Amino acid sequence: MDLHKLIAGLAEKNNNKIIMLVADGIGGLPMTPGGKTELETANTPNLDALAKIGVQGMSLPILPGITPGSGPGHLGLFGYDPLQFIIGRGALEAAGIGFACGPNDVAMRCNFCTVGQDGKITDRRAGRIPTEESAEVVKLLRAVKIPGVEIFVEPVKEHRFVVVFRAEGLGGNVADTDPQAIGALPLDPVGHDEASKKTAEIAKEFFNQAKKILAGQPKANCLTMRGFAKRPSLPSYEELYGLKAAAIAVYPMYKGLASLVGMEVIGQPATLDEEIDVLYENYDKYDFFFVHFKYTDSRGEDGDFDAKVKMVEEFDRVIPRVMELKPACLVVTGDHSTPAKMASHSFHPVPTLIVSELARTDACDAYCEMQAGCGGLGHFEAKYLMPLAMAHANRLGKFGA
């Protein structure tokens, strides 16, 4: 039987609340063999206190050895098999800013970057240009015109923006133009089927015109394109779990992913504290809350071990406020690991903690990779986390007679 059909058939209605706290990229590595990870280094008294009354394990975002992007990583947490439900980054970004993609649209997530006189990339994120600056540069790109194509260019956050092409017969199977390296030229967009080749030709012309427009900019003087995608169709949280679900996030991409699975995006928080404020303000209105914290991932991608440690400690600081709400089930996890040592997402499993009166506690007394690896939940694929959360909230009935 399909997992979704099984869970939908067993889901029960009650007033028990589930909160899923996601510290993006929380998993890490020691900088030297035998050392401590960022999570093990951080001072996390509140998370450690929860570890003593909960149960831990290691979540595999996709499969062993596979490094996930943010989209697949979150889909797994939400209970959708990321190998079955494929969502491109562009569709996520577009949804995150409230852009309703239609059937003839292909969206892409673009990054401003900085290039030298030789055209080679010197900064893949244009110095993380502030949003207020990048939004003004985005407006300049609306001057790009391509016959037969409607083009939308919208700001997102910092160096990120969204471009949507609207025309008949477009495909989303186009390779990224980001070479993922400093000192390299942006790549040409390459389509992998006939419809996507048409999209790639449009993208190439967009890039050529945009490059001329951006030439005089001090930071954002070029761009890369990632995650070409058409809008997917996904069953909703209400259909699968019988849950009225809410999403609380700062970054648009995560709002977009949540909206694609039928969560209602609530509030307009700009900080973690404001996210918890939104949680309090709406706690009586929903059954399930997804609360996203970005900066553990950002500092890991920057390769800054100490800064990631500080972000872990920032995350730990709000735990008492969350626990004051007395959720029936609290899940603490991440969508993937982002070790500062690698300065990128990695294949490593993610420490995951469940706190509930129904939890069978284990011997763990700290929330960290080493202890989670020995915890009572064992190693499991992330797509099973939602059934575990539902069960720990007493929202799943018995299977069979």
Protein Blocks (a to p, Z undefined) as FASTA:
>chain_A
ZZklmmmmmpccdfbdcdddddehkbccdfbghiacfklmpccfklmmmmmmmccddddf
kbghiacdfklmmmmmnopafklmccdfklmmmmmnopacdfkbccdddddddddfkopa
fbfngooaafklmmmmmmmmmmpccehiacddddfehjbccdddddehiafbdcdfbeoi
ghiacdddddfbfklmmmmmmmmmmmmmmmmmmmmpmklmcccdehiacddddddfklmn
opacddddfblklmmmmmmnopacedjdfbfklmmmmmmmmmmmpmbdcdddfklmmmmm
nopaklmmmmmmmmmmmmmmmmmnopabdcdddfbdcdfklopacfbdcddddddfkbcc
dfbfbdcfklmmmmmnlpadfklmmmmmmmmnopaccedZZ
